[in-house]
């Protein structure tokens, strides 16, 4: 199997390279079957201070889905651990290769991208200052950084809707148990929201990120 990599040319940046020095970075990761432009459209609703980098997932989603995926979706909410770990390592490799290293790093993801945000923290708990998990979950299994994460307890925002029919209840239950044990959890359950992001949630995300800067 080919090692997954992040397409550097596909990354959407909110600031030119010359304007990225001595600034924090917010990595945003889209959901299954989408692309880097999806969450980049949230940039006007987010704080101005962090440089935003919207990544494209490394896998082409299978037909008839028109978009990309971070890992195969054979079992929704319970992905193969090797696939999630490989995608997380691809993001870490991309981060290592940046010509300008940020002062601090946050991660934000939707659905599969939310699971990726958590997996990145689990693999490199000292590297990420905070995470935003939107309509996502925590992948199963144990990662080497879990124990360190439980000690550090970085702030994590987890938002989900009461009408979300995409994320299985088992994945939600796993995340409900895992997050308070490993992070300083903030978040909200949005009444009537399906598998999407609402205006109220955007306001909550902005306030959460501003508290971390």
Helices and strands as residue ranges (DSSP letters): G 8-10, E 12-13, G 17-19, E 25-29, H 36-40, G 43-45, E 51-55, E 59-60, E 68-69, H 81-96, E 105-110, H 112-123, E 130-134, H 146-152, E 155-161, H 169-182, E 184-190, H 199-212
